[in-house]
Amino acid sequence: MSKIIRVNMTQKEVKFEEVADKYTSLGGRALTSQLIADEVPATCDALGPFNKLVIAPGLL
């Protein structure tokens, strides 16, 4: 895993980012959980604009 693809559906743009060092050993559920914990506010509405959908493959 060397890139993160971020898709902003509101502005209709796609960005490719390098993976941060703290995410390099993670995959699947661990990666999605860590990204959500880092980037989504705890009081975010489940269907609100600040929530995120994260899809990640496992380590294998």
matplotlib code that plots the C-alpha trace (Angstrom):
import matplotlib.pyplot as plt

x = [0.0, 1.7, -1.2, -4.5, -7.1, -9.5, -12.7, -14.6, -18.1, -19.2, -16.5, -16.1, -12.3, -9.9, -6.6, -3.8, -1.8, 1.2, 0.5, 1.5, 4.0, 1.6, -0.7, 1.9, 1.5, -2.3, -4.8, -8.5, -10.5, -7.5, -6.8, -10.4, -10.9, -7.7, -8.6, -12.1, -10.8, -8.3, -10.4, -14.1, -15.4, -16.9, -20.2, -20.6, -24.0, -23.9, -25.4, -23.9, -21.3, -18.4, -18.7, -16.5, -16.8, -13.4, -12.8, -9.5, -8.0, -6.5, -2.8, -2.7]
y = [0.0, 3.2, 5.6, 6.8, 7.9, 10.6, 11.3, 14.4, 13.9, 17.5, 19.2, 16.2, 15.9, 13.1, 13.4, 10.8, 11.0, 9.2, 6.9, 8.3, 6.2, 5.4, 3.7, 1.6, -1.5, -1.4, -2.9, -3.8, -3.1, -1.8, 0.8, 1.9, 2.2, 4.2, 6.6, 7.1, 7.7, 10.3, 12.2, 12.0, 13.9, 11.7, 13.6, 13.4, 12.5, 9.1, 10.6, 14.1, 15.8, 15.2, 11.4, 9.3, 6.1, 4.2, 1.1, -0.7, -4.0, -6.4, -6.8, -9.9]
z = [0.0, -1.1, -1.8, -0.3, -2.8, -1.4, -3.4, -2.5, -3.9, -3.1, -5.1, -7.5, -7.1, -6.5, -4.7, -4.3, -1.0, 0.3, 3.2, 6.6, 8.5, 11.3, 8.7, 6.8, 9.0, 9.1, 6.7, 6.5, 9.7, 11.6, 8.9, 8.5, 12.3, 12.7, 9.9, 11.3, 14.8, 13.5, 11.0, 12.0, 15.0, 17.8, 17.7, 13.9, 12.6, 10.8, 7.7, 8.1, 5.9, 8.3, 8.3, 5.9, 4.0, 4.1, 2.0, 2.5, 1.5, 4.0, 4.4, 2.2]

ax = plt.figure().add_subplot(projection="3d")
ax.plot(x, y, z, "-o")
ax.set_aspect("equal")
plt.show()
